[in-house]
Amino acid sequence: MPQDTTVRLPDGGLLDNVGAAAYLSTTPRHIARLWSERKLSGRKVGRKVRFSKADLDEFAERNRIPASR
């Protein structure tokens, strides 16, 4: 039976680095590095960083490599 890999947004619509990593199919450490290098937009909520789906989609589109031909 296939495993459900759907990322469900919490009520506020913001994801932590684990949720953002699952959404972008990468690791939480990579998300933290992208945030620290200011390559990925996010929001500080207290001492924590949260990412919106729109920010993650924008990052993915900005880093899209078109197929050649």
C-alpha positions in Angstrom: 0.0 0.0 0.0 1.5 3.4 -1.0 2.6 5.7 1.9 0.7 9.0 2.2 3.4 11.7 1.8 0.9 14.7 1.7 2.0 17.6 3.8 -0.9 19.0 5.7 -0.7 22.7 6.7 -1.5 23.5 10.3 -4.3 25.9 11.1 -2.1 29.0 10.7 -0.9 27.8 7.3 2.8 27.9 8.4 5.2 25.0 8.4 8.3 24.5 10.6 11.5 23.3 9.1 10.5 19.7 9.3 7.2 20.4 7.4 9.0 22.6 4.9 11.6 19.9 4.3 8.9 17.4 3.7 7.1 19.8 1.3 10.3 20.4 -0.7 11.5 16.7 -0.4 14.7 17.7 1.3 16.1 17.6 4.9 15.4 19.9 7.8 19.1 20.7 8.0 19.0 21.9 4.3 16.0 24.1 5.1 17.9 25.6 8.1 20.9 26.3 5.9 18.8 27.9 3.2 17.2 30.1 5.9 20.5 31.1 7.5 21.9 32.0 4.0 18.7 34.0 3.4 17.9 32.0 0.3 14.6 31.0 1.6 12.0 33.4 3.0 10.3 32.7 6.3 8.7 34.3 9.3 10.0 34.5 12.9 7.4 33.4 15.4 9.0 34.0 18.7 12.3 32.2 18.6 11.1 29.8 15.8 11.1 30.2 12.1 8.0 29.3 10.0 7.5 29.0 6.3 4.4 29.5 4.2 3.5 27.4 1.3 3.7 30.5 -0.9 7.3 31.1 0.2 8.2 27.5 -0.5 6.5 27.5 -3.9 8.3 30.8 -4.8 11.7 29.3 -3.8 11.1 26.2 -5.9 10.0 28.3 -8.9 13.0 30.7 -8.5 15.4 27.7 -8.5 13.7 25.8 -11.3 16.1 24.6 -14.0 14.3 24.4 -17.4 14.8 21.4 -19.6 17.1 22.0 -22.4 16.0 21.8 -26.0 
